[in-house]
Amino acid sequence: MPNNTLTILFLSLYVLGIITIGIRNRKSKNSEDYFLGSRKLPAWLLAITFIASWWGGGSAIDLVDHAHQNGLSSFWIYGVPVLIATALMFLFAKGIRNIGSLSQPQLMRERYNDNVALLLTVFIIIFMVIASAIQVIVIGKFFNAFFNISYEMGALIGTVIVLTYSLFGGFRGVVITDFLQFIFFLFTGIFLFYLTYTQSGGMEAVKSTAIANGNTGYTSFFNKVSDNLAYVITFGTSWMIQANIWQRISAAKKASDAKKMMVISFLAFIPLYLMVTYTGMFSSVIYDTVPQVGIVPDLISKIENPLLSALLFLGLCSAMMSTMDSLINTGALSLTVDIHKKYINPEATENQSVKIARWSTLIMCTIALFIALKIKSVLTISWIGSDFLTSGAFVPLIFGFLWARGTAKAATISMVFGLLFSTYNLLVALGVDLPVDWDIASAKQAIIGLSASLIVYVVCSLFTSPDFERSRRFIQKANILNRKTVVLKKYN
């Protein structure tokens, strides 16, 4: 194990630094300042915080372990969905920024009505809480492995650290700390890639080991792709509409900066996810099986140089925290703007809203910690959280930008279907004996949920009365399509 004294010292200095940054950025004049940094942040910095949000704990630990077992095709679990989602967001970034809303539900309220906005708020909070809990789980296990403390204590410590700087700094504090955390984790990722490459002997050794173990197709990118289609469909669609990323698009100075942010992120994700995947493949020569604590923590714990080990430990912590703080901040945004400001106290002043935002941050962290203490599985929970967004929110959100004939009633019914469908599958996954004609967390389930949501939306739209003035005004404001070719313009 690493030198705990030195590691704790580094961690303490690091925590002190990011908390100081959070406190220095605590003065927020209003909700836009707290949640969007007053839309003054440059595209490259938003791109880095976007990358840090997704290239986090899952990639650092989970993807390496999957690549050890399944080879290059493991890139389809996280890498391909991220690229699909980023490409789709590039197409919609202009429209999202042009609408200029503070949150996704505000955007959907402008397109549809209050009912649709409220349902979307429910989906966002469910997803953000589940996704935050996943990061708490990873942090808890990581601290447990390194410091020989209980998982519960590790989860609590990690949550308190993230809560402290997120609570004070708001979005600007999250962005600045994400930048520093990305630099730390990038160093860790590059070093572990180099370490496993040199220790394994490179790709020739990987191929020889795969042949010896009977792992056919281990170095093929398209090997058993069908096994990962459920992740591609569900992660790709749900991550494309992930509220914390739309928050970053909305925070851009202008629409061109939002698109630039997506281009930078797309180009960066390719080498970053490939690097993590190959790290796992190289480790297949070093490890016969995945260690109980995971390959990455085990690799770092065996580094003899205490200074280097402590720095790498810090890099992994950065990856987990940068993902968690983004999720927490976006969940707090929904609670503040779309619940409190809309339904509880519409007359709240900006100072009151900032205080509520901080209380909302505390609530999000508390719920995420509670879930993490009860459930300790990562990939399946991540898929379930994404399934709620894919089945319930993807179609109304995307078609809201493209189809003027889409109605508020159709969006509401489609989202209610998605909520019921995903909840049903969640109950089955938790062991409730309910009839089901598909495997949970399968491509079939993802296709059924997404297709049914689309059919419900289209059919209900055709049989309910549209508000063309409202929908056309929204679509023209977003201006994703040419103003002269707005979808269904013939309905004048």
Secondary structure as GFF3:
##gff-version 3
##sequence-region A 1 492
A	DSSP	alpha_helix	4	24	.	.	.	ID=ss1
A	DSSP	alpha_helix	31	36	.	.	.	ID=ss2
A	DSSP	three_ten_helix	37	39	.	.	.	ID=ss3
A	DSSP	alpha_helix	43	54	.	.	.	ID=ss4
A	DSSP	alpha_helix	57	57	.	.	.	ID=ss5
A	DSSP	pi_helix	58	63	.	.	.	ID=ss6
A	DSSP	alpha_helix	64	70	.	.	.	ID=ss7
A	DSSP	three_ten_helix	71	74	.	.	.	ID=ss8
A	DSSP	alpha_helix	75	99	.	.	.	ID=ss9
A	DSSP	alpha_helix	104	111	.	.	.	ID=ss10
A	DSSP	alpha_helix	114	147	.	.	.	ID=ss11
A	DSSP	alpha_helix	151	200	.	.	.	ID=ss12
A	DSSP	alpha_helix	203	212	.	.	.	ID=ss13
A	DSSP	three_ten_helix	225	228	.	.	.	ID=ss14
A	DSSP	alpha_helix	229	240	.	.	.	ID=ss15
A	DSSP	alpha_helix	243	250	.	.	.	ID=ss16
A	DSSP	alpha_helix	255	286	.	.	.	ID=ss17
A	DSSP	alpha_helix	295	301	.	.	.	ID=ss18
A	DSSP	alpha_helix	306	333	.	.	.	ID=ss19
A	DSSP	pi_helix	334	344	.	.	.	ID=ss20
A	DSSP	alpha_helix	350	374	.	.	.	ID=ss21
A	DSSP	alpha_helix	379	392	.	.	.	ID=ss22
A	DSSP	alpha_helix	394	402	.	.	.	ID=ss23
A	DSSP	alpha_helix	408	429	.	.	.	ID=ss24
A	DSSP	alpha_helix	443	462	.	.	.	ID=ss25
A	DSSP	alpha_helix	468	478	.	.	.	ID=ss26
A	DSSP	three_ten_helix	483	485	.	.	.	ID=ss27
###
